[in-house]
Amino acid sequence: MKSPYLSIALAASLLLGSFSTKQLSAQKAAKAPTIRDAYKAHGTDLKVYDEHLTFLASPFLEGRLPGTRGMEIAKDYVQHFFMKAGLQPPFASGQSWRQDFPLRGVRGVVSSHMRIGEQQLVAGQDFHALSLGAGGQAKGELVFVGYGIQKGAGSYSSFAEGDDLTGKIAVCLRFEPMDASGKSKWVKRARWGMRAGFAYKMRSLLKLNPSAILFVNPPGAADPRAKGLMAAATGGRTRGQLPVFALSDAAAEHLVKAYDPQQRSLMQLRILADEGRVFVPLGVEGDVSAKIGFTGTKGQNIGGLLPGKGALADEIVVIGAHLDHLGMGQFGSRSGGGELHPGADDNASGVAAILMIAEKLRKEYDAMPAEASARSILFLAFSGEESGLNGSRYYTRHPIAAVAKHAIMLNFDMIGRIQNGGLSVSGTGTAKGMMTWLKPVLDRSPLDLKVRKGVMAASDHFPFHQAQIPTLFAIVSPIHGDYHTPRDTADKINRVDAVHAMRLYKEIGLAAATRQARFEFARGGQQQQRQRRRGRSAVRVSFGIRPGSYDADEQGVFVGGVTPGSPAEKGGLEKGDRMVEWNGKPIGNVMSWMRFLLQAKPGDRVKVTVLRNGKKKVLEVTLQGRRR
């Protein structure tokens, strides 16, 4: 069947694209560069990669959440191009392109009800039940509580000693106190601080024991999320055993004007809350209920098999990338739900690569002489990765051939935001002699490769490693701060270097498939991963940085991002710093830094020496307790 996706992807690609200005600078100054110029400069591979990437990250695919229409379209797209590449269906004895597996669905609203006074509100128009709450039924007087912040900057608090919400329904503003322009009063280097988040507000409000919570948008906020009715997924995971709702702007305004004892507007109450406590019983009873449940769904891995040749044909090389992402942020979002998470880098960038490699390697196999010997290559687009490596784990337990027949697994996850050529290639310690075999291939790449022996546990290669299959994993290094947020968009993808990464792994895949000797599995890096997980679970303090690299061979800890409102931000750490000393003692790498954190306790003041722009700078950071 003729696919409609090609024309859509090409049209979209004419509007979107992030290409290296270095290559485009050769264009005449009088002529504005076009996407066609970039295609000409970098060849057909760039055009094909761009088309795949742009389509897979399109809002039309709804963030590729399993169980959604967008994910079904994405699976059709991958299957179409596996077929077009001349691959064969690998599942159900060669009869199916898809491997079904059970996948627990996302939490959603089964039913909801809201009455305020004599007014019956309409679900989806006036309110949404939120997955922040576990659901239930509640009746009680509505109380406006401002921003719902227990302890803010300086002496700020939304509450006074003795305030109690037992048997009451709290009406709470989103975000935090703001200035006349609608921006935070408390933070300057980020949009909002940590107290603006739903997690903090829920903890603060639950201490006062409300029977239900209604969140409302503060009028005048300089945040696009403060317009319209919040989606049911807003806020992410469940944070309280009570019903939690969002009111529409119109419903919230009507509520306040109708029942505030002084008939103030919501804006007037917001301005008061910007200064401090506003605790206003509204004198009207609400009757609310919500039923929240999980929707079961079926996950599907999409596969395509390139049959091998000669004596090696019954062995398998797996080349994979996960296709799924977070949809509207129903879970796993680092910025809260309710907005589209396109997942351009995570992991449209990797799926685009395996689609191209499939076609290229099929041509390589077609050109081999009749007496050639080469392993079969199984291309897999996994589902359920974001919810716990479900698709890859299922495959390793239900493979198309014995696990012992699987020679190696190559995995892509986030190869599209390469900065300064930085790409991590990890897992070189998972087979004896792998680095010696691999080095000539790596040396030919124009990328700045960060080669690591250890195994990262956070993507689909890890179940293969657990099944004692050697693995190689590609991911950008350093990792950017847009992953798992709505900011992971197609316009930010470095298509030129992503194509370099694709070509590198195509060469690795071909070399692995034609290597006469069998790889011998080694447990490289597995113990390191166990130690890292144990270390994180035992740490009692919060610091607030995201390491940009976990390379055991790198000195110090590269700061890939700083959490707004965290001890690190308050102490002056910045993205791009490299932490080299902790209270005067050298930081060897992330693991040695973890040992310092294990010894620390909340309230400790530590002197952190960082390298910034080539110069040492000593910062003082006060550690906070870790939230569990």
HELIX and SHEET records of a PDB file:
HELIX    1   1 TYR A    5  SER A   13  1                                   9    
HELIX    2   2 THR A   21  LEU A   24  1                                   4    
HELIX    3   3 ILE A   35  HIS A   42  1                                   8    
HELIX    4   4 THR A   44  LEU A   56  1                                  13    
HELIX    5   5 PRO A   59  LEU A   61  5                                   3    
HELIX    6   6 ARG A   69  LYS A   84  1                                  16    
HELIX    7   7 MET A  194  ALA A  196  5                                   3    
HELIX    8   8 PHE A  198  LEU A  206  1                                   9    
HELIX    9   9 PRO A  224  ALA A  226  5                                   3    
HELIX   10  10 ASP A  249  TYR A  259  1                                  11    
HELIX   11  11 LEU A  266  GLU A  275  1                                  10    
HELIX   12  12 GLY A  310  LEU A  312  5                                   3    
HELIX   13  13 ALA A  344  ALA A  348  3                                   5    
HELIX   14  14 SER A  349  ASP A  366  1                                  18    
HELIX   15  15 ASN A  390  ARG A  397  1                                   8    
HELIX   16  16 VAL A  403  LYS A  405  5                                   3    
HELIX   17  17 MET A  434  ASP A  443  1                                  10    
HELIX   18  18 PHE A  462  GLN A  466  1                                   5    
HELIX   19  19 ALA A  490  LYS A  492  5                                   3    
HELIX   20  20 ARG A  495  THR A  514  1                                  20    
HELIX   21  21 GLN A  526  ALA A  538  1                                  13    
HELIX   22  22 PRO A  567  GLY A  571  1                                   5    
HELIX   23  23 VAL A  590  GLN A  599  1                                  10    
SHEET    1   A 8 ARG A  98  LEU A 103  0                                        
SHEET    2   A 8 THR A 297  LEU A 306 -1                                        
SHEET    3   A 8 SER A 376  PHE A 382 -1                                        
SHEET    4   A 8 ILE A 316  HIS A 322  1                                        
SHEET    5   A 8 HIS A 406  PHE A 412  1                                        
SHEET    6   A 8 THR A 471  VAL A 476  1                                        
SHEET    7   A 8 GLY A 422  SER A 426 -1                                        
SHEET    8   A 8 ASP A 448  ARG A 452  1                                        
SHEET    1   B 8 GLN A 119  GLN A 120  0                                        
SHEET    2   B 8 ARG A 107  ILE A 116 -1                                        
SHEET    3   B 8 VAL A 280  PHE A 294 -1                                        
SHEET    4   B 8 GLY A 135  PHE A 144 -1                                        
SHEET    5   B 8 ILE A 169  LEU A 173  1                                        
SHEET    6   B 8 ALA A 212  VAL A 216  1                                        
SHEET    7   B 8 VAL A 244  LEU A 247  1                                        
SHEET    8   B 8 PHE A 127  ALA A 129 -1                                        
SHEET    1   C 2 VAL A 541  SER A 542  0                                        
SHEET    2   C 2 GLN A 624  GLY A 625 -1                                        
SHEET    1   D 4 ILE A 545  PRO A 547  0                                        
SHEET    2   D 4 VAL A 557  VAL A 562 -1                                        
SHEET    3   D 4 ARG A 578  TRP A 582 -1                                        
SHEET    4   D 4 LYS A 585  PRO A 586 -1                                        
SHEET    1   E 5 ILE A 545  PRO A 547  0                                        
SHEET    2   E 5 VAL A 557  VAL A 562 -1                                        
SHEET    3   E 5 ARG A 578  TRP A 582 -1                                        
SHEET    4   E 5 ARG A 605  ARG A 612 -1                                        
SHEET    5   E 5 LYS A 615  THR A 622 -1                                        
END                                                                             
